[in-house]
Amino acid sequence: MKKRIIHIIIVWVTVCLLAGCSSTRKLPAGEALYTGATIKIEDPAPRNKEKKKIKAELEALTRPLPNKTILGMPFKLWMYNLAGNPKKEKSIGGWLKYKVGEPPVLAGDVNLEWNVKVLQSTLENRGYFKAVVQGDSILKNKKTRVVYTVQTGNRYIINEVVFDKDSAVLQKTINVSSGKTLLKTGDPFNLETVKAERERIDAELKEKGFYYFDPDYLIIQADSTIGNNTVNLQVKIKPGTPQRARKAYTINDVYIFPGYRLSAQKADTLKSDAAFYKGYYVVDKGKTYKPLMFAQSMQFNPGDVYNRKDHNQSISRLVNLGVFKFVKNRFEPVEDPDSAKLDVYYYLTSLPKKSLRADINANTKSNNLTGSGITIGWRNRNTFRGGELLSVNATAGFEIQYSGQLKGFNTYRGGLEAQLTFPRFLIPFVTLDTRSGFVPKTNILVAYDILTKEKLYTMNSFRGEFGYAWKETASKEHQFNPIAINYVQPIRVTPLYESNAANNPSLQKAIEKQFIIGSNYNYNYNELTGNNGLKGLYFNGNADFSGNIAGLITGANTLNGKPKTIFGAQFSQYVKLETDLRYYVKLSSKNTWANRLIVGFGYPYGNSSELPFIKQFFVGGNNSIRAFRSRSLGPGTYKDMNTMNFIPDQSGDIKLEFNTELRAKLFSIVHGAVFV
């Protein structure tokens, strides 16, 4: 092993040396290879931590970027030189040169003066108003590196922030939110913060009806002449701001065109064809959609003050209906010059009403199992003219082993699933809605599955669900199924399986009849959705209840004798709780610390003495402890009853799983992790 490692090191060093020689061998006469920039800060003013931050930021701004390297070797440049001058671009040499390789970055490509201006401007934008930058190139062995020497000077600090005292409505509205300002006394001056403050004010104004306002209409003046390396900031409206940007607008009329085509003629958008429904005008001559669907999607009501939140949520809801291909809108001021009202127009282009799709896959495994599967799905959009979605999926698949211990124990499965989704809550005598950009949904699902294991058994199962799904925000999602039914029964068991199951409780459980009728609830919270921050929390919680009502009605109690049945089948009675908690910390641009904790607890009672087999917890597999097969890792030690190719399932009523890992980008597209 030691000799092998030494040989690998020798080969790698040799390759690196060859690459180093070839990187400059084919340069044009009088040229040098540009190898990058170094930032040298010769000023005691910034602290060490701040110096590192400045250095990293400035180095990233210099242009051009040098040739990419892998472990210090300019691999792409080496490939470029190795390919020579191929005659055809589509040849192997052409692929090597133009697809894999990259041309050398020359010292002559560096514009020293331009880089100096960029770096100095960046420092000034960060509050270093007296910064001085100088650049110099160093040539050695036909390679050039540029060193930029930086004198930052003292950083200017915000002394005072003043909002203009203009009596106009616009300025008063701005001043109301001045307590939320991002410009804080004592903070360093930063142009990015100034820009962010303008965006913040604009966002506040958009919620107060100022539809035509723009961040460019704000000016934040900086006075750096007050001494002591401090600056005063004054926030005010530019004098040339147009009159309409100074007005708060309200909603006048809302027009919806659900049959809009991208190539629409004027006749397609005539207001005269509009039908009025609960404050909205719907132009739908073909009566393709029920107006109720739009009333639930629209967040604007006539007379409301315009705000960006309702604007975005209305568009988001229309998109999330899943029946429109394109959604766009337009705001138009009412012609009366003294009026501050907006007419709103929504143009909706429909998706095809019906669609058919097929997915096919093939797989092979290390235990010689080979299989394939196909899914054919049919969708019918706007089924009852209210945005309903009916989807039907048929699946079939198999796994076959041609050699090895499991030869002849082939597996075949098939299923049919139908789901009807309503874009609203269907709750008798109750009207509920969510004030988010996501349409609440009611789901009805029925499904049938059949599983055949040759020489062993055939099982079939029936599933049915009725429930609701809604999102509070993009990061908070709820699913509640008040009715969830699952019925599993064996329709064929071979004598071979029965003889082995006689002495193996795990095998007996795998084929037992199961009847689950209950409710379940899922809550998902995901801070990682659209989050580019340094930290993120993910939480998924499940609560599953079965047999409570049936148990109360029948007085079920296994301690009192024979379990109760419904339609001749014993029903399960239990409570099952499970949480999946994850926490991510971004340590740097290349390193992430990830943690996960899974806790599950199931409690059978009443009509059950244990959880149903399909509801028990298990460990192992791709989404668990990857070093073990799914269901192969059990509590403590166990006897592997691997007789006649039967492998027991390790499952239980309690689950506790934890892992922590450090993920790192090693180089290029190669990532690694150390975990416990």
Buried (B, 14 or more C-beta within 10 A) or exposed (E): EEEEEEEEEEEEEEEBEEBBEBBBEEBEEEBBBBBBBBBEBEBEBBEEEBBEEBBEBBBEBBEBEBBEBEEEBBBBBBBBBBBEEBEEEEEEBBBBBBEBBBEBBBBEEBEBEEBBEBBBBBBBBBBBBBBBBBBEBEEEEEBBBBEBBBBBBBBBBBBEBEBBEEEEEBBEBBBEBBEEBBBEEEEBBBBEBBBBBBEBBBEBBBBBBBBBBEBEBBBBEBEBEEEEBBBBBBBBBEEEBEEBBBBBBBBBBBBBBBBBEEEEEEEBBEEEBBEEBEBBBBBBEEEEBBBBBBBBBBBBEBEBBBBBBBBEBBBBBBBBBBBBEEBEBEBEBBEEEEEBBBBBBBBBBBBEEEEEEEEEEEEEEEEBBEBBBBBBBBBBBBBEBBBBBBBBBBBBBBBBBEEEEBEEBBBBBBBBBBBBBBBBBBEEEEEEEBEBBBBBBBBBBBBBBBBBBEEBBBBBBBBBBBBBBBBBEBBBBBBBBEEBBBBBBBEEBBEBBBEBBEEBEBBBBBBBEBBBBBBBBBBBBBBBBEBEEEEBBBBBBBBBBBBBEBBEEBEBBBEEEEBBBBEEBBBBBBBBBBBBBBBBEBEEEEEBBBEBBBBBBBEBBBBBEBBBBBBBBBBBBEEBBEEBEBBBBBEEEEEEBEEEBBBBBBBBBEBEBEBEBBBBBEEEEEEEEEEE
